[in-house]
Amino acid sequence: MTRRGALLLAVAVATGTAAQAAPGIRVEVWQDPNCGCCGGWVRHMRGAGFEVVAHDTAELDAVKRANGVPEALWSCHTALVEGYVVEGHVPVGALARLLAERPDIRGISLPGMPLGSPGMNGPKTEPFIIYTLPRDPAAEPAVYAVE
């Protein structure tokens, strides 16, 4: 995706017209076949216009380790989007920002399964803190966004 395309996606997400802005952006997600909230996140991404390919697997730990996700930042599914790792119930807005800015990081994570996050039932009870996944495994994750 071009920088212009990523910026258009970010604007579209902010204005609620994302379904027309994200065609051609592929999201590959690895999920437990028995996890309903993973399916909810997939629907959230598809609703924003992303092309989502879901892979059911019982080997999620191996997927997370292979993609450099520290255990403290694990959630219930792991996705790859344009060279970035996206761990957990990350909202579309944070993903759009990542694709627009293209920071030199491995990816982003919303650890755990926070209530009210995309795919999770219940009311949002606290801000979502989204962390960076640094390229250097020895580096500490930093806060990337608070939504």
TORKOL-4160 file (C-alpha; in steps of 0.2 Angstrom, whole numbers, padded with zeros to 4 digits, m for minus):
147
<pt num="1" X="0000" Y="0000" Z="0000"/>
<pt num="2" X="0006" Y="0017" Z="m0004"/>
<pt num="3" X="0008" Y="0031" Z="0010"/>
<pt num="4" X="m0007" Y="0040" Z="0001"/>
<pt num="5" X="m0017" Y="0024" Z="0002"/>
<pt num="6" X="m0013" Y="0022" Z="0020"/>
<pt num="7" X="m0018" Y="0040" Z="0024"/>
<pt num="8" X="m0034" Y="0038" Z="0015"/>
<pt num="9" X="m0038" Y="0023" Z="0025"/>
<pt num="10" X="m0034" Y="0032" Z="0041"/>
<pt num="11" X="m0046" Y="0046" Z="0036"/>
<pt num="12" X="m0059" Y="0034" Z="0030"/>
<pt num="13" X="m0058" Y="0025" Z="0047"/>
<pt num="14" X="m0060" Y="0042" Z="0056"/>
<pt num="15" X="m0075" Y="0047" Z="0046"/>
<pt num="16" X="m0084" Y="0030" Z="0046"/>
<pt num="17" X="m0081" Y="0026" Z="0027"/>
<pt num="18" X="m0068" Y="0013" Z="0029"/>
<pt num="19" X="m0077" Y="m0001" Z="0020"/>
<pt num="20" X="m0073" Y="0008" Z="0004"/>
<pt num="21" X="m0055" Y="0012" Z="0009"/>
<pt num="22" X="m0047" Y="m0004" Z="0013"/>
<pt num="23" X="m0049" Y="m0016" Z="m0002"/>
<pt num="24" X="m0034" Y="m0025" Z="m0006"/>
<pt num="25" X="m0026" Y="m0024" Z="0011"/>
<pt num="26" X="m0025" Y="m0042" Z="0017"/>
<pt num="27" X="m0025" Y="m0047" Z="0035"/>
<pt num="28" X="m0020" Y="m0065" Z="0039"/>
<pt num="29" X="m0026" Y="m0071" Z="0056"/>
<pt num="30" X="m0022" Y="m0086" Z="0066"/>
<pt num="31" X="m0035" Y="m0091" Z="0078"/>
<pt num="32" X="m0041" Y="m0105" Z="0089"/>
<pt num="33" X="m0056" Y="m0113" Z="0079"/>
<pt num="34" X="m0066" Y="m0113" Z="0096"/>
<pt num="35" X="m0064" Y="m0095" Z="0100"/>
<pt num="36" X="m0079" Y="m0084" Z="0096"/>
<pt num="37" X="m0071" Y="m0068" Z="0100"/>
<pt num="38" X="m0058" Y="m0071" Z="0086"/>
<pt num="39" X="m0072" Y="m0072" Z="0074"/>
<pt num="40" X="m0079" Y="m0055" Z="0081"/>
<pt num="41" X="m0062" Y="m0047" Z="0077"/>
<pt num="42" X="m0062" Y="m0054" Z="0060"/>
<pt num="43" X="m0079" Y="m0047" Z="0057"/>
<pt num="44" X="m0073" Y="m0030" Z="0063"/>
<pt num="45" X="m0059" Y="m0030" Z="0051"/>
<pt num="46" X="m0070" Y="m0036" Z="0036"/>
<pt num="47" X="m0082" Y="m0022" Z="0041"/>
<pt num="48" X="m0068" Y="m0010" Z="0039"/>
<pt num="49" X="m0065" Y="m0017" Z="0021"/>
<pt num="50" X="m0050" Y="m0027" Z="0024"/>
<pt num="51" X="m0048" Y="m0044" Z="0015"/>
<pt num="52" X="m0046" Y="m0056" Z="0030"/>
<pt num="53" X="m0040" Y="m0074" Z="0028"/>
<pt num="54" X="m0042" Y="m0084" Z="0044"/>
<pt num="55" X="m0032" Y="m0099" Z="0049"/>
<pt num="56" X="m0038" Y="m0110" Z="0062"/>
<pt num="57" X="m0025" Y="m0118" Z="0072"/>
<pt num="58" X="m0022" Y="m0127" Z="0089"/>
<pt num="59" X="m0003" Y="m0121" Z="0088"/>
<pt num="60" X="m0006" Y="m0102" Z="0092"/>
<pt num="61" X="0009" Y="m0102" Z="0104"/>
<pt num="62" X="0021" Y="m0107" Z="0090"/>
<pt num="63" X="0013" Y="m0093" Z="0079"/>
<pt num="64" X="0016" Y="m0080" Z="0092"/>
<pt num="65" X="0034" Y="m0085" Z="0096"/>
<pt num="66" X="0038" Y="m0086" Z="0077"/>
<pt num="67" X="0032" Y="m0068" Z="0075"/>
<pt num="68" X="0041" Y="m0062" Z="0090"/>
<pt num="69" X="0027" Y="m0058" Z="0101"/>
<pt num="70" X="0032" Y="m0058" Z="0120"/>
<pt num="71" X="0022" Y="m0068" Z="0131"/>
<pt num="72" X="0016" Y="m0054" Z="0142"/>
<pt num="73" X="0008" Y="m0046" Z="0126"/>
<pt num="74" X="m0001" Y="m0061" Z="0120"/>
<pt num="75" X="m0020" Y="m0062" Z="0116"/>
<pt num="76" X="m0031" Y="m0075" Z="0108"/>
<pt num="77" X="m0026" Y="m0072" Z="0090"/>
<pt num="78" X="m0011" Y="m0066" Z="0079"/>
<pt num="79" X="m0012" Y="m0057" Z="0063"/>
<pt num="80" X="0000" Y="m0051" Z="0049"/>
<pt num="81" X="m0004" Y="m0036" Z="0040"/>
<pt num="82" X="0008" Y="m0028" Z="0027"/>
<pt num="83" X="0023" Y="m0035" Z="0036"/>
<pt num="84" X="0017" Y="m0030" Z="0053"/>
<pt num="85" X="0011" Y="m0042" Z="0067"/>
<pt num="86" X="m0005" Y="m0037" Z="0075"/>
<pt num="87" X="m0009" Y="m0046" Z="0091"/>
<pt num="88" X="m0026" Y="m0047" Z="0099"/>
<pt num="89" X="m0041" Y="m0036" Z="0098"/>
<pt num="90" X="m0033" Y="m0021" Z="0090"/>
<pt num="91" X="m0046" Y="m0008" Z="0084"/>
<pt num="92" X="m0046" Y="m0003" Z="0066"/>
<pt num="93" X="m0040" Y="0015" Z="0071"/>
<pt num="94" X="m0024" Y="0009" Z="0078"/>
<pt num="95" X="m0021" Y="m0002" Z="0063"/>
<pt num="96" X="m0024" Y="0012" Z="0051"/>
<pt num="97" X="m0012" Y="0023" Z="0061"/>
<pt num="98" X="0001" Y="0009" Z="0060"/>
<pt num="99" X="m0001" Y="0007" Z="0041"/>
<pt num="100" X="m0001" Y="0026" Z="0038"/>
<pt num="101" X="0015" Y="0030" Z="0049"/>
<pt num="102" X="0025" Y="0014" Z="0045"/>
<pt num="103" X="0036" Y="0014" Z="0060"/>
<pt num="104" X="0051" Y="0003" Z="0062"/>
<pt num="105" X="0043" Y="m0009" Z="0073"/>
<pt num="106" X="0038" Y="m0028" Z="0072"/>
<pt num="107" X="0020" Y="m0023" Z="0076"/>
<pt num="108" X="0007" Y="m0019" Z="0089"/>
<pt num="109" X="m0002" Y="m0028" Z="0102"/>
<pt num="110" X="m0018" Y="m0026" Z="0113"/>
<pt num="111" X="m0014" Y="m0039" Z="0126"/>
<pt num="112" X="m0027" Y="m0050" Z="0134"/>
<pt num="113" X="m0045" Y="m0049" Z="0130"/>
<pt num="114" X="m0052" Y="m0032" Z="0136"/>
<pt num="115" X="m0070" Y="m0030" Z="0137"/>
<pt num="116" X="m0078" Y="m0019" Z="0124"/>
<pt num="117" X="m0063" Y="m0021" Z="0112"/>
<pt num="118" X="m0067" Y="m0027" Z="0094"/>
<pt num="119" X="m0074" Y="m0044" Z="0095"/>
<pt num="120" X="m0076" Y="m0044" Z="0114"/>
<pt num="121" X="m0093" Y="m0043" Z="0122"/>
<pt num="122" X="m0097" Y="m0031" Z="0136"/>
<pt num="123" X="m0095" Y="m0013" Z="0139"/>
<pt num="124" X="m0078" Y="m0004" Z="0137"/>
<pt num="125" X="m0073" Y="m0002" Z="0155"/>
<pt num="126" X="m0055" Y="0006" Z="0153"/>
<pt num="127" X="m0045" Y="0013" Z="0139"/>
<pt num="128" X="m0036" Y="0001" Z="0127"/>
<pt num="129" X="m0018" Y="0002" Z="0129"/>
<pt num="130" X="m0009" Y="m0004" Z="0113"/>
<pt num="131" X="0009" Y="m0008" Z="0114"/>
<pt num="132" X="0023" Y="m0009" Z="0101"/>
<pt num="133" X="0032" Y="m0025" Z="0097"/>
<pt num="134" X="0050" Y="m0019" Z="0095"/>
<pt num="135" X="0060" Y="m0027" Z="0081"/>
<pt num="136" X="0074" Y="m0030" Z="0094"/>
<pt num="137" X="0068" Y="m0044" Z="0106"/>
<pt num="138" X="0079" Y="m0036" Z="0120"/>
<pt num="139" X="0070" Y="m0019" Z="0118"/>
<pt num="140" X="0055" Y="m0015" Z="0129"/>
<pt num="141" X="0038" Y="m0013" Z="0122"/>
<pt num="142" X="0032" Y="0005" Z="0122"/>
<pt num="143" X="0014" Y="0012" Z="0122"/>
<pt num="144" X="0009" Y="0015" Z="0104"/>
<pt num="145" X="m0009" Y="0021" Z="0106"/>
<pt num="146" X="m0022" Y="0023" Z="0120"/>
<pt num="147" X="m0040" Y="0022" Z="0113"/>
